[in-house]
C-alpha cells in the first residue's frame, strides 16, 4: 500500500458513524437508569468498547492501516479485557 495515499471518507459515512455513536451514548445513559445487578458494568463496558472501536476504525483510520497495527490493537484490547476481568474476579471473591 502506498504510504502517500490518503483515505478520504464521505460525509455520509462519517455522519452515519456519528449517529451510531450518539445512539450508543444514549444507550449508555439509558442503561445507567436500569438496575441489572452485576451486569451493569459489563454492559456499559461493552457499549464503551463499541464506541471506542468505531472512533478508532473510522475517525482515526485504523480500518486502513497495515496488519501489524491491527494485530497490536486487537492484542491491546484483549490484554485490557484480561486485566479488567482479573479486577472483577478479585473483587467478587473477597
N, C-alpha and C positions, 0 to 999 in steps of 0.2 A: 504494500500500500504506500502510496506517495505521501511523504511527510508534509508536503506543502498543500495537500488537498484540504479544502475547508468542508466542514459538514454543516450545511445550512438546512434548517428545518423550516417548514412552512409555518405561518402564523396559526393556521388551523390546528396543526399538530400540537404546537405549544399551548394554544388555547384549550384544547381537549385535556392535555396533561394538567393544566391549571384547574380546570373544572373538577377533574378527578381528585386533585389534591385538596380542593376546597370541600368536596363531598366527604373525603376521608377525615378532614379536620372536624366537620360537623358530626361525623360518626363517632369520633373520639369524644367530643363533648357530650353527645347523647349517651354513650356507654358510661361516662363518668357519673350519670344520674341513676344508673341501674345497678342494683346490688346483686352481683353474681358470685359472691363469696370469693373463693380462691381464683376464679377465672378472670377477675377484673384486670389484674396486672398482666397476665399472658395475652389477653385480648388487646389491651392497649399497646403492648409492646409489638404485637403482630401488625397492628394498624400503623404504628410509627415506623416499623421496618418497611412496610409497603411504601409509605411516603418517602422515606429516605432513598429507597431503590428507584422510585420514579424520578426524584431530583437528580440522583447520580446518573441514571441512564439517559435522560433527555436534556436536562439543563447543563450538566457537566460533561456531556458527550461520551460517557463511558461505553455507550452502545457501539461506538465506532472505534474503540481502542483495540489494541492487539490482545492476543491470548494471554500473555504474561500479566497484564494489568487486570484482566477479568479474573484470572485464577487468584491473584493476590487479593482482589476484592472479596471473592467468594470465601477464601480461606480466612480472611479477617472477620467476616460475618459469622462463620462457623466458630471461630475461636471466641468471639464475643458471646455467642449463644451458649457455649460451654461454660464460660466464666459466670454468666448470669444464672445459668441453671445450678451451678455449684453454690452460688449465693442463696438461691431459693431453697436448695436442699439443706444447706447448713441451718437456715432459719427454721425450716419445717421440722427438723429433728432435734431441736434444742430442748 
